[in-house]
């Protein structure tokens, strides 16, 4: 059980917290995991979970697939075992603001999901910007869609933050959101990631590769580019959380 694996010391200073980080995929945690002290695999009702310490805080990192429901389920499973002081939705995002570049960091001031609005507490650190996070149920794959979302006042787009925020609100837990950009506002996606998203929140790799084989000139370079950008974005998240302030 996570609860038995993590120390619970109510006498600690208020600046030291138990932080629950929720992402969609372990790759988003690569940079954070690199700055986590003594990370260890733990048993939890999610796809992937690691516990350790970072920047003086106890941390639990969980990934449970893409989408609102998968993130909400991860929150429920983790919070039942880990007495979090704050919950952080993190991982990759698409830029809506044309000024944002690859690996830029955005700390959400609000998370918007349809007509719902969830407040987010600030996380301060070097190089982070602030903006409103738009949380939707699909990959925003066209520059046209991104322009429309930007016109509504949103800075970045992703798929999980609203699920985390909703569960945090229901449990009365402080919530923050920090995301790293992997695709730009002006870019169209050559690969159809939405058709490849399975019900378990994971992308069907063979379906993506099959589509890339049929359109190799556009789709394979994009996959390589996104992989490289993901490495940069994950590193940026790790560098930020290693020295940020909640």
N, C-alpha and C positions, 0 to 999 in steps of 0.2 A: 504494500500500500504506500502511496506517495507520502501520506501524512506521517507514517512511521519512519520514513527515510530522511525527512527534513526536520531540522531542529526547530523547536518552538520555544522561544525565550522571550517572554513578555517584558523582561527588564531592559531590553536593548534600547539604545537611543532612538528617538523618533526619526532620525535621518536614515536609519537602516530599515529596509523594508523587505517584504516577501513579494516578489514581482512575478506575475504570470504573463508570459509572452505567447501569443497565439498567431500562427502563420498558416499558410495552406500547404507548404511543401518544405521538407527538410533543407533543400538547397537554399532557401531564404535565410536559414539560420547559420550558414557556414561561417560567416564573419563573426556573428555573435558567439557561436560555439568556440571559435578560436580564442576569444577573450574571456571565456567562462572557466573558472578554476575548477579543476577536478570534475569535469562533466561525467555523468554516469547515466547509463541507460536504466530506465525504470519501467515498471509495469503499470500501465494505465489504459483506460478504455478509449484510446485514441490510436491513430496510425503510428505515431512517432512521439516519443517523449524523452527529454533529458533534464537532469537536475544538476545544480551546482551553485557556485557563487560568482558574482560579477560586480565589480566596483563596490564591494562591501555588502551587497545585497544578496539574499537568497533568491535564486531564480528557478523557475520551472518553464521549460520551453516545450510547446506542444504544436504539432502539425497534424491536420486531420483532413486535408483535401480542400478543394476550391469550392467557394460558394457560401452563401449566408447560413444555410442549415448546417453544413459541416462545421463551420466555425462556432455556431451556437452549441452544437453537440459537444465540441471540444471544451468549450467554456463550462458546460454543465459537468462533464466528466472530471475535469481538472479541479474545479472549485469544490466539488464534493470531497476531495482528498487534500487539497492544498489551501491553507488559510491565507489567501492572497490579500495584501494591503492595496495593491493596484494591479489593474489588468491593462496590458498593452497589445493592441493589434498592430502587427508589423509585417514586413515582407515587401514585395514588389508592387509597382503601380504603373499606370500609363499617365503620361503628362497630358494635361488639358491646356494649361498655361503655356503658350509658345516659348516663353523665356526659359522654361525648365529644360535642363540637359540630362543626359544619361548619368545615373548615380547621384543626382541631386536628391537631397532629403527634404521631405515635407512633413511637418508636424501638424496634424489636423486641429483646427479650432472647433470644428463641427464635423459630424458625419451625417450625410444626407442619404436617405433611402426612401424613394417615393415621396410621400408626404411627411415622413417621420424625420425628426431632427434630434441628434444626440450630441450633447455637449462633450467636449474633450478637454482634459486638463493639460496645461502646457508641459512640454519637456524641453529644456534648454540645453544648448550645446553648440559647439563650433560648426558653422556652415549650414545649420538647419533653417529652412524657411517655414512659414506658416501659411495655411490655406484651408479651404473647405474640401473635404474628401467626399466624393460621390461614390456610393456603394451600390452596384447594380448586380443583376443576376446573370450576366454574360460578359464575355470579353469584348471591349469596345474596339472593334477591328478596323474602323475606317476613320480617316481624318475628318470626314464630314460629321460623323457622330461626335467626335471629340470637340469640334468647333461648336456644335450645338450645346454640348454640356458646359463648355467654357463660357458661352454666352449667358448661361444661367448662373454664373458666378462660381463655378467649381474649379479647383486647381488641379486635382488629380482624380483618377478613377481606378477602382479596384472592386473586389467581389466579396470580401469577408468582414470588413470592419463593422458593418451594421449588425451582423449576427453577434459579434463580440460585445458591441456597445449595448445592444438590447438586453443581453443576459447580465451584463454588468449593472445596468440600471435596475433591473428586476431584483438583483441581489444587494443593491446599495453599495456597490464597489466603485471606487474612483477608476476612471477610464482614460487612457491616452491612446493616440494613434500616430505612428511614425512610419512613413513609407519611403522607398527608394525607387526612382524612376528607371524603367527599363525600355520603354518605347516612347517616342516623341509625339507631340501633338500633331505634327504635320504628316505623320506616317500612316499609310494603309498597311494592314497585315496581308501578306501574300498567302499564308497558311490559314486555313479555317479551323481555328482552335475550338470554336463553339460546337462544331459537328463532332469533334473528337473528345468532348468532355463527357465522361461516363457518369452514371448515377451515384457512384461512390466518391465523386469529387476528384477523380484522377483523370488525366488525359490519356487516351488510347494511343500509345506510342506508335504501334504498327499502322494505325489509321493515318496518323500524321505523316509517317515515313512513306506510306503508300501514296498519299497525295503529293508528297514532294517528288517522288519518282516520276509521276505524271507531268509535273511542272518543275523540273530540276533547276532551270535557269533562275527562277525567282524564289522558289521555296527553300532550297537547300542553303543558299547564302543567308537567308533570313534566320533559319534555325541556328546556324553557326554564330551569326551576329547576336542573337538573343542569348545564346549560351555565354558568350563573352561579356555581354552587358550584365547578365545575371551575376557573374563572378565579381564584376566591379561594384554592382549595387549591394551585394551581400557584404563585401569588404567595407563599403561605406557605412552600412548599418552597424557592423561590428566596431569600427573605429568610433562611431558616434556614441553608442551605448557604453563603451568602455570608459567614457569620460563625461557623460551627460549628467544633468541634475533633474530630479523629479520634484 
